[in-house]
Amino acid sequence: MRTFSENFLWGGATAANQLEGAWNKDGKGPSTNDMFTGGSHTVARRITPVLEKNMFYPNHEAIDFYHHYKEDIALFAEMGFKVYRMSIAWSRIFPNGDDLEPNEAGLAFYDSIFEELKKHHIEPLVTISHYELPFALTQKYGGWKNRKLIDMYCRYAKTLFNRYKDTVKYWLTFNEINVATVPFGAFLSLGMILSDEENTDAIRFQALHHQLVASATAVKLGHQINPDFKIGCMLAYMDMQPLTCDPEDVIQAQQKDQINNMLCGDIQVRGYYPTFSKRYFEEHHIKIEMEAEDEQILKEGCVDYYTFSYYMSNCVSADPGKEKSGGNLMGGLKNPYLKASDWGWQIDPIGLRWTLNHLYDRYQIPLMVVENGLGAVDTVLPDGSIHDDYRIEYIKMHIEQMREAVIDGVDLMGYTMWGPIDLVSASTGEMKKRYGFIYVDKHDDGTGTMGRSRKKSFYWYKKVIESNGTNL
C-alpha cells in the first residue's frame, strides 16, 4: 500500500509580514500589511492610508523573527523540518517597489536566513509575494490595477532568482492568488484601496489578470536563469460543497468552485483562460483588457507544481435564509455534520482528501499542501507547559486524509503546516489566535518577553516527521 514518499517534504509555513517585524529597519519601506491595524473576534482589522498615532499595528513588531531567526530555525530543525516555506518582503528588497536598484541590506538579511537553513539541512520554499506589496505602489500606481506593476514585480523576481539561484530550488510566485476573486482580496491581495462601490468584479479581475501575466513571466524568467528551479502556484482552496442534493445547490457549488478555484489554477497550470470564464465574464460585465502578447506569455509560463492552503470547507445553497459560518476570506453556510474552531472555521479533514483528488484529477502535476492549521487560544500552565491536544487532533486528522489521498494515487510532494511558530493572524491581526507548535510570549496589547517555548504539539510533530507520517 502506498504511503508518503521517502523524500516527502515535511515542514511549516510562515509569511514575512506576519512574523519578521522590523518593519522600517535597514532600509525597508512600508508594505500594505504595515497599514493594517490590529483586530479581534469582534473588531475587524482596519486599513489606514496614513499611519495613525496611538494606533496599534501588530505587523510592525510581530514576533521579531528579524532578530530571532537563528533561534527559531534551530527549533524548526529540532522538529526535523525538511522544508521551511517562507516569504521575502518585497518592500525589504525594493522599498518603494519601483526602485531601479535593490536594497542590499534587505538581500543580506535573506542571505543569512538561507545560510542558517542550509546549516540545519532545511530546504527553503520561497513565496515571492505573500500579501505584501510595497505601499508606495498602492499610493503611486493604485496597486495591481495598473499594468506597470508587472514590470516592477518581474524586476523584483529577477533580482531574487539571480541572487539565490544556487541557494533556493523551490519558488511560489504569489500567495493565494485566487483571493482576488472575492471582494476582500482588493487590498489584501491586489493592494488597491477601493470604496465598496468601486470594488467590482471588473476591476479586481483586471488586476488579477496583471498578476497572472506577472506570474507567468516570472516562471519563464526563473527557468531561464536556472533550469533546475521548481516554480509553483499557490491558491487558497475555497472548498464549497452543496448544502443539499438539490440540483440548484449542486450547480451553485460547481460554479463557485470554477471561479474561485479553477480559474487561476487553469491559467497557471494549463496556460489559458478556461471556457467557463467566458459566460461568467459576460454576465458580470467583465472585459479583460489584454496586450497582444498576453496569451502567449500565459501559455509559456505554466508552473511546475500546484500548492494550496486548506483550512476548512463551507456549504452553498440556493436558499438565502440558511445560517452562515465563519471562515478564511470566504463566506459560506454551516455544514450540520462538522464541528468548528473557536473562530467559526468548520473542520473538515475529509474535504482535504476530496480536494487533493479533485485537483490531481484535473491537473496531473505534483501537489503540495502548504498551509493547514488550527487557530486557537492556548493556555500556559503554571509550570510553563501548553497542552494543545486540539491542535494535534486537527493536524492528525488532516495528515490521515492526505495519506488516504496518496493511496488514492495523488502525487503529493509535501506538507507545510501553517504557523509552526505563533505569529500575527492575517485575518484578525491577533496574537491570541495561535497556530504554532512553538509558543511566543507576545500579546495583543503589544506586551510580552518574546520568549519561545515548546508546546505539546512540538514533540508530537517531531515524531510524525521522524516516522514519515506513520506515527500519528
N, C-alpha and C positions, 0 to 999 in steps of 0.2 A: 504493500500500500504506500502511495506517495505521501511524503511529508515535506517540510521545509528543506530547501536545498542546503548543501554543506556551506555554500558561500552566501547564505541568506544574510541580508544587511539589517541587523537589529540595532536600534538606537533611539534617539529622541530628536525633537524638533523645537526650534525657537525662532523668534524674529528679532532683528536688531532693535527695532523701536520699542519692543516690549521688555527688553532686559538690559540693554547696554547702558542707558543713562548717558552722562557726559554729553548732553545734547548740544552744547555750544563750546566744547573743548577742542583744542588742537586744530582749529580751522573749520570745524563742522558748521554748516549752515542749518537753519531751522527746516524741518520737514513738515509735511502736512500733519503727521501724527503728533508733532510737538505742539500743535494748536488745539488739541483735544483736552478738555478739562476732565476731571475725574467724574465718576458716576456711581451708581449703586443699583440695587434691586428696583428701587422706586424712582430714582432720579436719573434721567438719561444723560449720557455724555453730551457735551456741547462743543461746537466748533467756534472758536473766537478768531476772526480775521486779524485781530491785533491782540498781542498778549496783554492780559488784564492784571493790574496789581491786585495783590491779596487773593489771587485765584490759584488753585492747586492744579498743576499739570503733572500727572503721575509719570508720564514717559520721560520727563526731564531728568529724573534721577533713576527711575525704575529700580532694578536691584543692583545697579552699578557693576554689571558684568565687565564694564570697561576697565575696572581696576581689580576685579576678582576672577578674571578669566582663567588664570592658571589653577587656582583652587577649584573652580567649577569643572574645568576639563578633567582634572585629576579625579574628581568624583564620578564623572561620566565614565572614565577609564576603569575605575573601581567596580562599576556595574558591569563592565565588559563590553561597552559600546563598540560596534563595528563601524558605525557611521554616525555622524552628527549633522543633521540638517540645520543650517543657519542661513541668515541673510546678510548681505552687505548693505549698509546705509548709503544710498545714492548721495545724500547731502553731506556725507563724510568724505566722499571722493570728489564730487563736483558740488561745492557748497551752494551755488546758485542754479545748478542744473545746466545752464548754457555756457559755463566757463569753457575756455578752449584748452586749458591745461589742468590736470588733476591736482588735488591736494596731496602732496607727498606724505604728510603726517597721517592722513587717513589710510592710505595704502600701506604704510608701515605698520599701522595697528593690525591690519588683517594679515600682514606678513607674520606677525608674532602669533596670531591665532593659529594659522596653518602650521607654523613651526611647532607649537605646543601640541596640536592634534597629531602631527607626524611622530612626535616623541612618544605618544601613547598609542600609536598604531590605530588611530581612528581616521576613517575616510571622511573628508568633508563633502557634503552635498549642499551646494550654494544656490540660494534663490537670489537672483539679480535684483528684483524689485518686489518687496514684500510690503504692500500697503504703505509705501514711504516714498513720496515724491518731494524733491526739494520745493519748499513752499514758495520760493521765488517764481517757479514755473506756474504755480496757480495764480499768483498775483500778476505776473507779466504777460502770460500767454493764455490764461483761463483753463489750464490743465490739459487733459488729453483730447479735448475737443479741437485743439489746434494741432494740425498735422506736423508742424515744425518739431513737435516733441519726438517724432520718430527718429530724426537725425541725432537729437540730443541723447536719447536712450541708446542708440547704436554706438555713439562715441563712448558712452559710459561702458557699455558691454564690451566693446573692443579693448578698452583700457584694462578691464578685468581679465579678459581672455589672454591678452599678451603678458600681463604681469604674472598670472597664475597658471600659465599653460603647462608648466611642469609640476604643478602643485595640486590642482583641482581637476578631477576627471568628470564628476557628475555636476550638472548645472540644471537649474529651472529658470525659465525666462521671467514669468510673472506668477505671483501668488494668487490663487483663486481668481483667475482672470474672468471667469463667468459671473462673478458677483456684480459686474457691470450691468447685467440683465435685470437687476432689481433696483428700485429707487435708492436704497441705502448705499448702493455702490457708487453713486455720483461723486461723492467726496472721498470716501474710504479707498476706493479702487482707482478712480479716474482723476482725483484731485480737482474737481470742479465745485465751486461754491454756487449753488443754484437755489432759487426760490422754488416753492412747491409747484408753481405754475410753469417754471422753466424746466423742471426736472421731468422731461418727457422721454418716452422710448426713443424718439427720433434722435435726440441729442446724445443720449447715452450709447445707443448702438453705433452712431457715427464715431464717437470717441473710442468705443470698443474696437471698431474696425482699425483705427490707427494703432491701437495696442497689438492687434493680431498681425498687422503688417510689420510692426517693430519686432515682434517675437520671431516671425519667420525670417526676417532679415538677419537677426542675431543668430539664429540657428545656422543659417548658411555661412555667416561670417565665422562663427566658432569652429565649424567643421573645416573651414579653410585654414584657420590658424593652427588647429591641432585635430587631425582626422580621428584621433582616439577619444576626443571628447564625447561624452554621452549627454545629450541635451534634451530635457523633457519639458512637458507642460505640467501645470498644476491647477486643478479645478476644485471648487467646493462642491462635493456631490450633494445636491439637494434632493434627497430621496423622497419623492412624493408618491404615495400609494393611494389607490381609490379607497374611499371610506367604506363603500359597499360594492356589491356586484352590479349595481345599477349601471347600465351602459353609459349613461351620462357622466357618472363618476369616473368610469374607466377611461373614457376618451379625454376628459379633463386632465387626468393624471398623465396620460401619454403626451398630451400637448405641452404640459408644464415641463415634463422630462426633456422633451425635444428642445424647447427654447432655453431653459435654464441650464441644462447639462450638455445635450448633444450638439448644439450649435457650435460652441467653442471647441469641443472635442473633435468634431468632424473637420473643422477648419484646420486645427493644429496637427491632427493625425493624418487626415486624408488630403488636405491641401485645397479645399474648396468649400464654398457655402452649400449646405445641404438643400435638397429640393423643398423640404417643408418650410424653409425660411421665406420662400417667395410669397406664399399666401399670408404668413404672419406679418411680413413687412407691408404688404398691401393693405391689410385690414387695420394696421396700426400706424399708417401714414409714415412709414419709414422708407426713405430713399437713400441708400448708401452711396455717397459720392466717392468714386474710386478714380485713382490715376490709371493711366493706360497699363502700367507695369504691375499693378497690384495683384491681379490674378496669377501672374507668373511667379511673383515673389512668394505668394501663399503656397503655390504648388511646389516650389523648390525648397521651402523652409519647413518641411514636416519634421516632427520631433521623433526621437529615438525610443522614448518610453513615455508612459502616461502615469502621472501621480495625482493623488486626490486626498482631500480631507473627508473624513466621515465621523460624525458625532451622533447622529440621530436620524429619525425619519418623521415625516408628518403625513397627514392624510388630506385628500382632496375630495370635495363633494360639490355637486350642483346645487345643493340646498344651502342657501346663505345663512340659515339660522343655527348651524352646528357650532359647538363650542371650540374656540381656537386654543392653540397651545403656544408655548414659548419656543424660542429656537435661535439658532445661529444664522442671522442675516436673512432668514426666510420665515414667512408666516405659514400657517397650516392648521389643520384640525387635529383634535385629540384622537388618538387611537385607543379604544377601550381595553385593548389587550396588553398595553405597555405601561410600565412604570416610568416615572420621570425624575430628573435630578432636582435639586433644590432650586434651580433656575428655570425649571419647566421644560428642560430638554428631554424628549422622550427617548428612552434607552431601548435600542433595537439591534442587538448583535446579529440576528439572522438577516436583517436588512443589509448588513455588510457582505454576507455571503452572496445574497441576491445581486448586490451592486457589482461585486467582483466578476460574477458570471456574466452579468448584463454587459459590462464594459469589455470583457475579454472576447465574448462572442462577437461584438461589433468591430473591435479594432485589431485583435490578434497581434498585439505588441506587448512587451513586458509591462506589468503594472506594479505600482508601489503605493502603499498606504502611508502617507507622510504626515498626517495629523489624525489623531484619535485619542480622546482622553476625557476625563471627568472633572469638571469644576465643582469644588465642594468646600465647605467650611471645615477646617482641620482644628482639632483641639490639642493643645500642647499640655501634657500631663505634668504633675509636679516634678517627676524625675526626668522631664525633657523628652519623653518618648511620644510618638504620634502613631496611633493605631488606626490607619486608614484602610481598613478591610473593604470598605465600599469601593475604593479606587481599585484595589486588587481584583475584586469581583467583576467590576466593569471591564477592565482590560483583559482579564482572563476569558470572559465570555466572548469578547471580540477576537482574541487570538484563536480560540477554539473554532470560530466560524471562518477565520482566514484559513485554518488548516483544512476545514471541510472544502473550501473553495479550491485549494491546491489539489486535493484528492479529486475534485470535480474536473481538474485539468487546467486550471488557471495558472498562467506563468506569473507568479508573484515574486518579485525580486527583493522586497524588504518591507520593514515596518519601523517608522519613527513615531513613537507616541508623542502627543502634544504636551509640551511643557514639562520636561523631565526635572526642571527646577522651577519653583514658584516664580511667576512673573506677572506683569500687568495684564489684566484681561482686556482683549481687544474690543469686546462687545460692551463691557460696562466700565472699564477703567479701574476696576477694583483689584486690590491685593487679597481681599477677603475670599474671592473666588479662586481657590488654589487648585492647581493641576499637578504639582510636582511630586516626584519621589524624594526631592530634596527640599526641605523647608527653609525659607528665608525670613529672618526676623525683620520684616518690613510691613508697615500697616497703612491703612487708607488715610490716616491723618499725617502721613509722612514720617512718623517716628519709627524707631527700630534700630538695632545694632548692626544690621546686615549680616549677622551671623548665619552660617549654614549648618544644617543638621540633617541626619538621615531619618526618613520615615520608615515605617514597617514595609511599605511597598518597595523601598530601595533594595532591601535584601531579597524580596520576592522576585523582582525583575532581574536581579543578578543571577538567580537560579534559572529563570526562564532562558536567559541568553546562554548560560553555561550548558544547558541541556538542549539548545537549539529548538526551544518551544515544546519539548516533550514533558517537562516538569512544570505543571501549572498549579 
